């Protein structure tokens, strides 16, 4: 699809690897921002993982994975189909990580 004379499907983000990278980077960034806003004076980043139970960690992974939906919407709006596939793969990876923590 051409928008303003350029082909949007030729973007560097329109590949599966970039979609996976963005799909995993966004929850990590949200997690670090959440940690910094809520727990920074009390825990170090490494110490927080030892203090939390598996249930709390699952909830935080789920919370941090939610903004990926906005990124997925953006990729679909730009018609970056390959990048969208990568984001779906990253969501499945986060789901598997959550299930492993639960077990």
N, C-alpha and C positions, 0 to 999 in steps of 0.2 A: 504494500500500500504506500503510495507516495503522499507525503505531507510536505507542503512547501518546497517541492522540488527535490526531496531526498527520500531515499528508500529506507523506511523504518525497520524493515526486517533484516538489514545488514548491520545492525548494531553489534558492538562487541559483547553486549550482555545477552544476545540472542543465541546462546548455546547452553547445553545441559550443564557443563562444568561451572559456568558462571552462575547459572540458576541455583545450583547446589551451594556454591560459595556464598551467594547473597542470602539464600534461605537459611544457612547455618550462621552467618555473621550477624544477621539482624537479631535473632534471639540472644546471642551472646552479648551484643551491645546493649540490648534492653536489660539483660540480667545484670551487667556491670553497673548500668545507670540505676537500676532498682536497688542493688546492694549499696551503692554509694549514697543514695538518698536516704535509705532506711537504716542500714547497719554499720556505716563507716566508723563511727567512733567506738562502737562496741567490739566488732570483730574485724580481723584481717580477712582478706578474701579466702585464703587457704583455711583459716580457722573456722570460717563459717560453715564449710562443708563438713567438718568434723562435729560441729555442734548440732546441725540439723538432722532430723530423722529422715528416713526415706520418704515418708508421706509428705513432709514439707518440701523436700526437694522435687518431688513429682509435681506438686502444685506450682512451684516456681517455674519449672520447665514448661508446664502448660500455659502459665501466665505469659512467659516470655515468648512463646511460640505464636501467640495471638497476633502480634503485629505483622507476621509473615503473610497474613491474609491481605493486608493492605498492599504489600509488595506484589503478591500474586495478582491482585486487581490491577495494579499499575502495569505489570507485564502483559496481562491480557488486553488492557486498553491500548497498549502500543503494538499489539499483535506479535509479540515475541513468543511464539509457540514453543520453541526449543528451551528458552529460558524458563517458561512456565512449567515445562516438564521437570526441569531441574529443581524448581521450588517444590513441586509435589514430591519429588524424591527426598528432598531435605525434610519435609514434614513427616514422611513415612519413617525416616531415620530418627527423628525426634520421638515419634510414637513408639518405635522399637526401644529406644533408650528409656522411655517412661515405663514400658512394660517390663524391661529388665530390672529396673530399680524396684518395681512393685513386687517382683518375684523374689 
